[in-house]
Amino acid sequence: MRASRSLQGQVVVVTGAARGVGALLARKLSARGASLALVGLEPDELRGVAAALHGPAHHWHADVTDHEAMARVAGEVKDRFGKVDVVVANAGVATGGPFVDSDPVAWKRVIEVNLIGGAVTGRAFLHVLMESRGYFLQIASLAAISPAPMMTAYCASKSGVEAFAHSLRAEVGHKGVRVGVGYLSWTDTDMVRGADQDDIMRELRSRLPWPSNKTYPLGPAVDRIVAGIERRSAHVYGQWWLRGMQSVRGYLPALVGAAGGREMRRFGDRLEGRRVGLVGAGGEADEKERADR
């Protein structure tokens, strides 16, 4: 296990910082002496998070899929704080339901925000991370380890960001930049609560095997992410059991394919014509941002 380093005086960028994992992570990092650059789509929420932090903080309104906007943010963060030590690519959205009837706009947007947004964030900040020999943490998910029916966009995006981060690690390690992947199971956030408002998604999740059928409290998961940042870990697990999933992930597609097929037959006609947009308050903010353009 890599030794922890103090976060005192470190400059940390967190995307998707208006709520959920990003907001609580900012508070916990600030309490450990870090300066925070908060990035997201909800200026009022970001302003409130920044105002509640213990130390220096500022917020930027930007869409993580916008190359020009994120490049501007990276420059402004460097100008304001003088450096960047850590970047956490946390911004994400989700949708659910059968792929055959899925909303193509929402499905594509999940890929754009979660996968392309992570890559755009990395591209924008890599040069300043090379200067500081810093750390880039890409937040992924249990969905990167195991496929799941009714979650094609989310699983595809999180598998993609995992592969992106692993590939990036090999490219930039010799330049002193460490790259990590953070894995979270169902954690008590607006996104998960929004998904649970769909009765079929909620019921389907309840039928998953333990411990993947539980919703886990946000605080302990974020504490694990903070510890991973302090160690600049290659892998960060928000729930203790996710580490063990790595050793069996090769068997999961076949198991999920068989069990998932039985579950889909069980729901039968209830699945016909279901179309789900982006879920939760973060999804609503993303849809509003695009509508206002």
N, C-alpha and C positions, 0 to 999 in steps of 0.2 A: 504494500500500500504506500502510495506517495505521501510524503510529509506535507502537512498543512502549512499554508503561508497566511500571514495576516492580511486582512482586507483593508486595514487602515491606510487611507490615502490612495487606494486603488480607484480607478474610474471605470465604472461598469455601465454598459449600455444594455437595456432590456427592451425588446420589442413586445408588443401586445401587453403593455404595462398598465392599461387602464383598469383592469379588473383581474380577478382570479389568481392564477399562478403568478403572472407578471407583477401584479400589484403587491401581493404578499412577499414575493421574492425581493422586490425593491425595498420594502420596509425592513426585512431581515438583514439585507446587505448594508443598508444605511446604518442600522443599529450596530454593525460591526466596523463602522468607520469609513465605508466606501462613499464616493460621490456618484450620484446616479444621473444617467441620461435616459429619460423615459420616452419611448416612441410608440405611437398608436394613432387610432382614428377618432378618438373621443377627447377633444381638447379639455372640456370641463372636467371629465373624470381624471384625466392625466394631471391637470392642475391641482385637483384635490389630493391625489396621491403624492405629488411632489411637495405640496404644502405641509403634509403630515410627516415628512421624513425628518430624521434627526440631523442630517448634515446637508452639504451642498447638493442641489438637485435642480434640474431643468427638464422641460418637456418639449417634444417636437411632434407636430401633427404631420404624419406621413403615411402613405400606403407602402407597405414593404415590397409590393410587386413593382413599384415605380423606380426604375434605375436612377433617373435623374434626381428624384426627390431624396432617395436614400444616399446618393453620393453627396448631395448638398448637406444633409443631416450629418454625415460623417465629418465633413469639413468643419461644420459649425460646432460639433461636439469637441473636435480637436482644438479649435480656436478658443472655445470657452474654458475647457479644463486642462489644455496643454498636452494631453495624451489620452489614450484609451488602453486599458489593461485587459478588460474582459468584455466580450459581447455574448449575450444570451439571445439566440433566435427563438423566441417563444411564441410569436404571433401565430394564431391558427384559427380556423373555422371548421365546421363539420356539417354534414347532411347525412341523411339515412334513407332507407327504403329500398325496394327492388330496383336494380339497375335498369331493367327493361322499361320501366315507367318513370325513371328519374328525370328531374328537371335538368336539362343539359347545361343551363347557365349556372345553376348552383353547383352541379357536379364539377364543372370546369373551374369554378371559382375556388373550390376546396384545393384542387391541384395547384392553382396559381398562388394562393396565399401560403399554403403549408410548404409546398416544395419549392416553387420558383421564388417565393418570398424569402425562404431561408437562404437560397443561393444568392439572391440580390443583396441581402443583408451581409452575407459573407464577402461578396465582391466589394461592397462599399467600404467595409472596415478592415479588410485584410492588410492593406498597406500600413495603416496606423498600428495594427496588432504586430506586424513585423518589426516596427520601430521599438515597441515596448516588450517584444518577445512574450506576447500575451496569450490569451486563451479564448477560443471560440466554442461555445456550447450550443449545440443544436438540440432542441427539445423534440423528441420523437414520441413513442407511445408503445404500449403493448401491441397496438395494431401493426407495428413494424415487425414484431416477432411472430405474431399469429394472424392468419387471415380470419375474416368474419363475414358471414352473409349479411346483407343489408347495409354494409359499410364499405362498398367498393372504392369510393372516392377517398375516404379517410385512410383506409388501409394502403391504397396505392400511394398516397401522398406521404405517409409516414414511413413506408418501406423505402420510398425514394429519398427522403431526407437522411435516413440512416445510411444508405449507400453513398449519398453525397458526402456526408461527414467522414465516413471511413476513407473514401477516396481522397478527400481534401487533406486528411491527416498525413497521408503518405506524401503529398505534394509539399506541404509547408513545414513539416517537422524539422527539416534541416535548417530552416530559417528561424527556428526558435519558437514557432507558434504551436501550441498544443490545441488539439481538437477533441471535443467530447460529444457523446450522444447521451441525452437524458431520456429515460423510459418512465412513463407513468401509466398506471392502470386507471380504472374509473375513479376519478378524484372529484371531490365536491366543489364543482365550479359552475358558473352560469351555463357553460356549454353542455355539461353532463345533465344538469337539471332541465335544460331546454330539450335535450334528446329524450329525457324521461317523460316529457309531456305527451309524446306519441305512445299510445297504449300498446301497440305491437312491439315497438322497440323496447319499451319498458318490460313487457312480458318476456320477450326473447332473451333479454339480458338476465332476467331473473332465473332463467333455465340454464344458464352457463354453469359449468362445474366450479365448485369452490377452489380457490379463492377469487376467481375472476368474475364472480357474480356480485361482488360487494361494491359499494361506493365508499371510498376511503376518505378520511378527513384531510383537508388541505394542508394544515399546519405541519404535521410530521413529514409529508411528502416534500414540502418546500424546504424543511430543515435538511433533508437528505440532499437536495439540490445545492443548498448553500455549502454543505460539507464537500460535495463534489467540486464546486468552484474553488474552495479553499485548497483542495488537493490537485486541482486541474486534472481531474480524472478522465480517462478515456471513455469510461462507462459510468453513468450515474443512474441509480435505481430508486424511484420514488417510493416503491413498496418493496419490502424485504424479499418477497418470493419471486420477483421478476428476474433476479439474477439466475435462479435455477431454471427459468424457462429457456435460457440460452442453450442449455445442454440438450434440450428435447425439441428444439424448434424445427429440426429436419423432419420430424414425424407429424408435425401439426397440420400441414395442408391436407394430408390424407384423412386424418382423424376429423378435422373440421368439415371436410367435404362430405364424409359419410354422415356424421351427426347433423350437420347443417341441412343436408338434403331431407332428412327425416323431419326436422323442424319446419322447413318450408312447406312440406306436404301437410303438416299439421295445421298451419295457418290458412292454407288453401285460398278460398275466395276472398278472405279478408285482405289479401295482398293486392288484389286486382285494382289497377288504376291509381294506386297510392303515389302521391307526388309530394315530397317534403323539401322545403327550402332550407336555407342555412338556419341552424338552431341557436337558441340562446341570445342573450343581449349583445354579445360580440358579433353574432351573425346579423342581427338587426342593424348594428352600427355599420357593418360592411355594406349591406344592401343600401342603407341610406346614403352612405358616402358616394357610391356609384350612381345612385339616382340623382344626386345633387350636382354631378359633373356636367 
